[in-house]
Amino acid sequence: MRAIFARRLVTPKGEYLRGKEMNSVEEMENVYVVFDERIVDVTREKPGVEVVAEVDLLTPGFVDPHTHIPFYGFRDREFVMRAQGAKYVDILKAGGGIHSTVERVRRANEDDLLSFNTRFALEMARRGVTTLEGKSGYGLEMESELKQLRVLRRMNEALDIDIVPTFLGAHAVPKGRDAWEYLEELVMSFGEVKKLASFVDIFVDEGVYTVEQAEWYLKKAKEYGFEIRLHADEIKRTGAARLGVELGARSVDHLLKISDGDVEMIASSDTVALMMPGTSFYLNEGYAPARKLVDAGAIVALGSDFNPGSCAINDPTFIMHLAVSRLKMSPQEALTAFTLNSAYVLNLSREAGSIEEGKRADMVGWSVPTLEAVPYLPAHDTVEIVVKSGKVIWKNRF
């Protein structure tokens, strides 16, 4: 066993927190956290074990429940075009958009995808992310979709952080394909998918999949024993968030265009409202109504949506900054959303997401004195140590 001494420890507790409870984090001063693979004790008495670090602030490790790792190649030209006023249709005509990433992923082999995406996962680990979710969805044909899921499995085996795979075969409608026909093909492959992923996601929005198609597809996924999730109401209000609640989805993600009635419906359910302000910032779009959702009593989580097209941001401190400055969440709510509640999205909150006896020792030590300083200083070098399942996976030696 070993220990970390924290001048201040801040953590949510439990399995998840909803609404105003998200502010109810525990704060302790001058404590030792004793751990092996799991948290053994939180005490003010100096333990008789090695103290591996003394930090100003200690929090749980971040859990990023929505990324689009693994992808291949960049879309930097597209970023500049958008910044100069180009619309998505112009980008598509110029050879950009999701289908450009699909073409690259189809051509890449597993080793290419593994090496290309490992760099991003390691970046995130150094910044305090101890668990992240990755998705398929850049194959849009089954062999490439399964290839992405196999890469996620290899990354999980090779890296110190946990990587949770999601099947997003229904990320877009493949070029030249009928949407219903393609969805039927995906369902026929669920037996193979089940060996590699336990979550199924679908992008429901204008120009992608309809609510009717999503309802049929997600009911099939549930029959196969998958947990279900939705990209919902990001571009236009389609009713996707309401569908997610009706079907008992684990999360409905994005939610930029939901109505006040949708807010109330989500808040009365156990479906998590997953906010990704990095995408709104990156695309210069409006933000999801996080404040309304919290005030209504919803379970709110945060994620990065890290991907090559609409959000190339994977720094959790910047996501925290946006949650506080744009979504109007308190630092305590943002921490809860990006640790405990995001672990709940992935069905891991009994194991991770808080610093409590018996949970995995997933922790981040900071060189700043308060939780408020984390979103105040986005993208600064403030992480001192990262511990994952009791192993020190990053230590700032400067």
C-alpha positions in Angstrom: 0.0 0.0 0.0 1.0 3.6 -0.6 -0.6 7.0 0.2 -1.0 10.5 -1.2 -1.1 13.5 1.1 -3.6 16.2 0.0 -3.9 19.6 1.5 -7.4 19.6 0.0 -9.5 16.7 -1.2 -12.6 17.3 -3.2 -14.9 14.4 -4.4 -18.5 13.6 -5.0 -19.7 10.4 -3.4 -22.2 7.6 -4.2 -23.3 6.1 -7.5 -24.6 9.3 -9.1 -25.9 12.7 -8.1 -28.8 14.5 -9.7 -29.9 18.1 -9.9 -28.8 20.4 -7.0 -27.2 17.4 -5.2 -24.4 17.7 -7.8 -23.1 20.5 -5.7 -22.8 18.2 -2.7 -19.1 17.3 -2.9 -17.1 16.4 0.1 -14.1 18.6 0.9 -11.5 17.7 3.4 -8.2 19.3 4.4 -4.8 17.8 5.2 -5.7 14.1 4.6 -3.9 11.0 3.5 -5.5 8.7 0.9 -4.2 5.2 1.5 -4.5 2.8 -1.5 -3.4 -0.3 -3.3 -5.5 -1.0 -6.4 -8.5 0.4 -4.5 -9.0 3.1 -1.9 -8.2 1.7 1.5 -8.6 4.7 3.8 -9.0 8.5 3.9 -7.4 9.7 7.2 -5.8 12.6 8.9 -3.4 10.3 10.7 -0.1 9.7 8.9 0.0 6.1 7.7 2.9 3.8 8.0 3.3 3.4 4.2 5.2 5.2 1.5 3.8 8.7 0.7 4.2 8.9 -3.1 3.2 12.6 -3.4 2.1 15.6 -1.6 -0.4 17.7 -3.6 -2.3 20.9 -3.1 -5.6 19.4 -4.4 -6.7 15.8 -5.0 -9.8 14.9 -7.1 -11.1 11.7 -8.7 -9.8 10.9 -12.1 -11.9 12.2 -15.0 -14.1 9.8 -16.8 -14.7 10.9 -20.4 -17.8 9.1 -21.6 -18.0 10.3 -25.2 -15.1 10.4 -27.6 -14.8 9.2 -31.2 -11.4 7.5 -30.7 -10.3 5.7 -32.9 -10.2 7.8 -36.0 -7.4 8.3 -38.6 -6.0 11.5 -40.1 -6.9 15.1 -39.6 -9.4 17.6 -41.0 -7.5 20.8 -40.5 -8.4 22.2 -43.9 -12.0 21.8 -43.0 -11.5 23.6 -39.7 -10.1 26.6 -41.5 -12.9 26.6 -44.1 -15.5 26.6 -41.4 -13.7 29.4 -39.6 -13.8 31.4 -42.8 -17.6 31.0 -43.1 -18.0 27.8 -45.2 -21.1 25.7 -44.6 -21.0 22.0 -44.1 -22.4 21.4 -47.6 -19.4 23.4 -49.0 -17.0 21.3 -46.9 -18.6 18.1 -48.3 -18.3 19.3 -51.8 -14.6 20.0 -51.2 -14.1 16.4 -50.1 -14.3 17.0 -46.3 -16.8 16.0 -43.7 -17.3 12.6 -42.0 -16.9 10.6 -45.2 -13.3 11.8 -45.6 -12.5 10.3 -42.2 -14.4 7.1 -43.2 -12.3 6.7 -46.2 -9.1 7.0 -44.2 -10.3 4.6 -41.5 -11.3 2.0 -44.1 -7.7 2.2 -45.7 -5.9 2.1 -42.3 -5.0 -1.2 -40.8 -5.3 -2.0 -37.1 -1.7 -1.1 -36.3 -2.1 2.3 -38.0 -5.2 3.0 -35.9 -3.6 1.8 -32.7 -0.5 4.0 -33.0 -2.4 7.0 -34.3 -4.9 7.0 -31.4 -2.6 5.9 -28.6 -1.0 9.3 -28.6 -4.3 11.0 -27.9 -5.2 8.5 -25.1 -1.9 9.2 -23.5 -2.4 12.9 -23.7 -5.7 12.5 -22.0 -4.2 10.3 -19.3 -1.5 12.9 -18.5 -4.3 15.5 -18.1 -6.1 13.4 -15.6 -8.5 11.1 -17.6 -8.3 7.7 -16.1 -11.2 6.2 -18.0 -12.5 7.0 -21.5 -15.1 5.7 -23.9 -14.3 5.2 -27.6 -16.6 4.5 -30.5 -16.7 2.9 -33.9 -18.6 4.9 -36.5 -15.9 5.8 -39.0 -16.2 2.6 -40.9 -19.8 2.6 -42.1 -19.4 -1.0 -43.3 -19.1 -3.9 -40.9 -15.5 -5.0 -41.3 -14.2 -1.5 -40.7 -16.6 -1.0 -37.8 -15.4 -4.2 -36.2 -11.8 -3.2 -36.9 -12.3 0.0 -34.8 -13.8 -2.0 -32.0 -10.8 -4.4 -32.1 -8.5 -1.5 -31.9 -10.3 -0.2 -28.8 -9.9 -3.6 -27.2 -6.1 -3.6 -28.0 -5.8 0.0 -26.6 -7.5 -1.1 -23.4 -5.1 -4.1 -23.1 -2.0 -2.0 -23.9 -2.6 1.2 -21.9 -2.9 1.9 -18.2 -6.3 3.6 -18.5 -9.6 1.9 -19.0 -11.1 2.2 -22.4 -14.8 1.4 -22.8 -16.0 0.5 -26.4 -19.3 1.6 -28.0 -20.7 0.5 -31.3 -21.7 3.5 -33.4 -22.2 1.8 -36.7 -25.2 4.1 -37.2 -23.1 7.3 -37.2 -24.1 8.3 -40.7 -25.8 6.8 -43.7 -23.1 5.3 -46.0 -22.8 6.8 -49.4 -25.2 5.2 -51.9 -26.9 3.1 -49.2 -30.6 3.0 -48.1 -30.8 3.9 -44.4 -33.2 1.1 -43.5 -31.3 -1.5 -45.4 -28.0 -0.5 -43.7 -29.6 -0.6 -40.2 -30.9 -4.1 -40.9 -27.4 -5.1 -41.9 -26.0 -3.7 -38.6 -28.6 -5.6 -36.6 -27.6 -8.8 -38.4 -24.0 -8.2 -37.1 -25.0 -7.6 -33.5 -23.8 -11.1 -32.5 -20.3 -10.3 -33.6 -20.5 -6.8 -32.1 -21.5 -8.2 -28.7 -18.1 -9.8 -28.4 -16.5 -6.4 -28.6 -18.9 -3.8 -27.1 -21.7 -3.6 -24.6 -23.1 -0.2 -25.7 -24.9 0.7 -29.0 -25.3 4.3 -30.0 -27.0 6.0 -33.0 -26.9 9.5 -34.4 -30.5 10.8 -34.6 -30.8 14.2 -36.2 -31.7 16.1 -39.4 -30.0 14.4 -42.3 -28.9 11.4 -40.4 -31.3 8.8 -38.8 -34.9 9.5 -38.0 -36.7 8.9 -34.7 -38.6 6.1 -36.3 -35.5 4.4 -37.5 -33.7 4.8 -34.2 -36.7 3.4 -32.2 -36.6 0.2 -34.3 -32.9 -0.1 -34.2 -32.5 0.5 -30.5 -35.2 -1.9 -29.6 -33.3 -4.5 -31.6 -30.2 -3.6 -29.7 -31.9 -4.0 -26.3 -33.2 -7.5 -27.4 -29.5 -8.4 -27.9 -28.7 -7.2 -24.4 -26.9 -3.9 -25.3 -27.1 -0.8 -23.2 -28.3 2.0 -25.5 -27.3 5.6 -26.0 -28.2 8.4 -28.5 -26.7 11.4 -30.2 -29.8 13.5 -29.7 -31.2 16.9 -30.8 -27.8 18.4 -31.6 -28.6 20.0 -35.0 -32.4 20.2 -34.8 -35.0 19.1 -32.3 -36.2 15.8 -33.5 -37.6 14.2 -30.4 -34.6 11.9 -30.0 -34.0 12.8 -26.4 -37.6 11.9 -25.6 -37.2 8.6 -27.4 -34.1 7.9 -25.4 -36.0 8.5 -22.1 -38.9 6.3 -23.3 -36.5 3.5 -24.2 -34.5 3.7 -21.0 -31.3 4.8 -22.7 -28.2 5.2 -20.5 -27.6 8.6 -21.9 -28.8 11.2 -24.4 -25.9 13.2 -25.7 -25.5 16.8 -27.0 -29.1 18.1 -26.5 -28.4 21.6 -27.9 -32.0 21.9 -29.3 -34.2 20.3 -26.6 -37.3 22.1 -25.4 -38.3 22.9 -21.8 -40.7 20.0 -22.0 -37.8 17.7 -22.9 -35.8 19.1 -20.0 -38.6 18.1 -17.6 -38.9 14.6 -19.1 -35.2 14.0 -18.9 -35.0 15.3 -15.3 -37.8 12.9 -14.2 -35.8 9.9 -15.6 -32.6 8.0 -14.8 -31.3 8.7 -18.4 -28.2 10.9 -18.2 -28.1 14.3 -20.0 -24.6 14.3 -21.4 -23.2 17.8 -22.2 -20.3 18.4 -24.5 -19.6 22.1 -24.6 -16.3 21.6 -26.4 -18.3 20.9 -29.6 -20.4 24.1 -29.3 -17.2 26.1 -28.7 -15.3 24.4 -31.6 -18.2 25.0 -34.0 -19.2 28.4 -32.6 -22.7 27.2 -32.0 -25.1 27.6 -29.1 -24.8 25.6 -25.9 -27.0 22.9 -24.4 -29.3 24.1 -21.5 -27.2 22.5 -18.7 -28.4 25.0 -16.1 -32.0 24.2 -16.8 -31.3 20.5 -16.6 -29.5 20.7 -13.3 -32.1 23.0 -11.8 -34.9 20.6 -12.9 -33.2 17.6 -11.2 -31.5 15.8 -14.1 -28.4 13.6 -13.9 -26.0 15.7 -15.9 -22.6 14.4 -17.2 -19.8 16.0 -19.2 -17.7 14.6 -22.0 -15.3 15.9 -24.6 -16.8 14.6 -27.9 -13.1 14.4 -29.1 -13.2 13.8 -32.8 -11.4 15.0 -36.0 -14.2 17.1 -37.4 -16.3 19.0 -34.9 -14.3 19.0 -31.6 -10.5 18.3 -31.7 -10.4 19.2 -27.9 -9.5 16.5 -25.4 -8.2 18.5 -22.4 -10.6 18.0 -19.5 -9.6 21.3 -17.8 -10.8 23.1 -20.9 -14.1 21.2 -20.9 -14.4 22.1 -17.2 -13.7 25.8 -18.1 -16.5 25.7 -20.7 -18.9 24.0 -18.3 -18.4 26.8 -15.7 -18.2 29.7 -18.1 -20.7 28.7 -20.8 -23.0 26.1 -19.3 -23.1 28.1 -16.0 -22.4 25.1 -13.9 -20.6 25.5 -10.6 -17.1 24.0 -10.3 -18.6 21.4 -8.0 -21.3 20.4 -10.4 -18.8 20.2 -13.2 -16.5 18.0 -11.2 -19.4 15.7 -10.4 -20.5 15.7 -14.0 -17.1 14.7 -15.3 -16.3 12.1 -12.7 -19.1 10.3 -10.8 -22.0 11.0 -13.3 -19.9 10.3 -16.3 -18.8 7.0 -14.7 -22.5 6.2 -14.3 -23.0 6.7 -18.0 -20.6 3.8 -18.6 -22.1 1.7 -15.8 -18.8 2.1 -13.8 -19.8 4.4 -10.9 -19.8 1.6 -8.3 -16.1 1.2 -9.2 -14.9 4.7 -10.3 -15.7 8.4 -10.3 -15.1 9.2 -6.6 -12.5 8.9 -3.9 -14.3 6.5 -1.5 -13.1 3.4 0.4 -13.5 0.3 -1.8 -13.6 2.1 -5.1 -10.7 1.9 -7.6 -7.8 4.2 -6.8 -8.3 6.6 -9.8 -7.0 10.0 -8.7 -5.5 13.3 -9.9 -3.2 15.4 -7.8 -3.0 19.1 -8.7 -0.6 22.0 -8.1 -3.5 24.4 -7.5 -5.1 25.0 -4.1 -8.8 24.9 -4.9 -11.2 23.2 -7.2 -12.2 26.5 -8.6 -8.6 27.0 -9.9 -9.0 24.0 -12.3 -11.5 25.6 -14.6 -9.9 29.0 -14.0 -6.6 27.8 -15.4 -7.6 25.7 -18.5 -4.8 24.0 -20.4 -2.2 25.0 -17.9 0.4 22.5 -16.6 -1.4 21.9 -13.2 -1.6 18.1 -13.0 1.1 16.8 -10.6 0.3 13.1 -10.5 -2.2 10.7 -12.0 -3.0 7.4 -10.3 -5.0 4.7 -12.1 -6.1 1.6 -10.2 -3.3 2.3 -7.7 -0.6 2.7 -10.3 1.2 6.0 -10.8 0.8 6.5 -14.5 2.0 10.2 -14.7 4.1 12.3 -12.4 5.2 15.8 -13.3 8.9 15.9 -12.6 9.5 19.6 -13.2 
